[in-house]
């Protein structure tokens, strides 16, 4: 199988949801999946479902502080993200996985946890048979140019603007 490099980006809702859909499709085809989440903790519905129902074909690892990083990240957060990046690289090059997902990896760049060049180097390390998917808002021109497929989730209308809070099972 030929693998590609995909990016799901943009300000609209649905990047992680689309990545979960790809993971579900890969699992149904008998593929092994590494799903690494940056900036998130185990308190998400997708983490519970993936760990409970797909443990035989999917490994989920989270590399997040569990908070939005609005200012400069703390040294411990940077170190945790760097470990996550190395875990993605090991999953990508280790020969065990068919699909490697770096959920919110692009957002981690925007948060200052590592550089876009680190994600470009990750893409360069991708073996030809492995699919790599990175998600997150604000993918830069160099990432977009390098990717084989880029989907830009565009927000047209969102209920958050009416003050509806995030809901379990829908947003997390």
N, C-alpha and C positions, 0 to 999 in steps of 0.2 A: 504494500500500500504506500502511496506517496503522501507524505504529510505536508501540511501548509502552516503558515504563520497567520493567525487571525487576530484582529483587534475589534473589541466592542467598546465604543467610546460615546461621548456626547453627554448633554445635560438631561436627557430624558430618562425616565424610569425604564428598567428592563435589562440592563447589562448583565447583572448576575443571574437574573431569571433566564436569559438566553443562554448563558454559559451552563446553567443547570440542565437546560434542555439538550444541549450538545452532549453533556456528560451522560444523561439518560439514554440518548440515542447510542452513544458509544458502548454503554453497559449492555444494552440490548443486543448489540452486535458482538458481544464477547470480548470487548476491549478492556484493558486495564487503564485506570484513570488516576492521576494525581491532581488533587484539587487543593491548591494552596491559597489561603485567604489572607490578604494584608488588611490591617486596620479593623479587623473584626475579632470578636470573641465567640465562645461556644454558645452564647445566648441567642442564636439565630435558629429559625425553623429549619432552614436548609441544612445546617450542621447536624441537627438532631436526626433528620430524615436520612442524610447520607451515611452517618455513622451507624444508625440502627438497621437500615434496609439494604445498604449497598457495600457493606464491609468486605464482602468476598471479592469485589472488583474495583473498589475505589478507596483511596487513602486521602483523608481530609486532614490538613494541618493548618492551624491558624497562627498568624504572625502579627497579632494586633494588640494595641493597647486598649482597645474597646472604647475609644473616644475619638471624637473629631480632633484633628490637629489643626488649630487655628493660628498658632504662633510657631516659633521655632521648635522643632521636636527636641525632646530630651535625649541625652546620650544613650540611655537604656532603650528607648524606642528605636533609635537609629541602629543600635546593635541587634535588636530583635529583627528588624526589617532586613538587615544584611544577612542574618542567619537564614531568614526566609528566602532571600534571593539565592543563597547557596543551596538551600534545599530544592528550589526549583531547578537549578542547574544540575544537581545530582539526579533528580527525577528525570530530567530531559535527556541526560547522557548515559544513564545507568543501564538502559536496555530492558527495564521492567515494564515501562508504561508506553501505551500507544497515544494517549492524550494527556497533555500537561496544561493545567489551567492556573494562571496567576491572577486570581480575582482581586481587583482593586490595585493591581501592581502599577498601573498608570497613575492612579490617584496617589499612590505612595511617592511617586516622583514629584508630583505637584506639592505634596506635603513636606518635601525636603528630606525624605528618608533615604533616598539614594538617587543617582543621576539617571537621566534618560540613556546615557551611554551604557549604563549597566544592563538595561533592557535590550539595547541593540546588541550588546555582546552575548546576551542570553539567546537572542534570535540567531546569531551567527553560530552558536554552539549546537543548534538544533540538528539532530540527525535527520536524514531525508525521509525516514519512515515515521517520524513522530510529529503529531499535530500539536502546535503550541497556540494557546489562546490567552491573551492578556485583556483584562477589562479595566475600565476606569475612565473618569472624566478627563478631558484635556489632552488627548494623545497629540504629541508634537509632530511637526512635518517630517522629521527623520523617521520616526516610528511608522507613520502612515506610508511613507515611501517604501519602507522595507517590507511591510506586511503584504501578504498575498490577498487578503480579504480584510476590508475595514467596513464595519457597520457603525453609523453615527445615529445614536438614539436621540432624536430631537423632541424636546418637550413642546407640545402644542398647547396643552392645558393640564393642570395638575390640581388635585384637591387640597394639597398642602397650602396653596395660596388662600384657601377659604378657612384655614386654621385646623383642618383635620389632622390629628397627630398620627405618627406611624403606628400601624396595627400589626399585631402578631399574626404570622401566617400570610401576610400580604407584603409588608415592607421588610420584615425581619423574621 
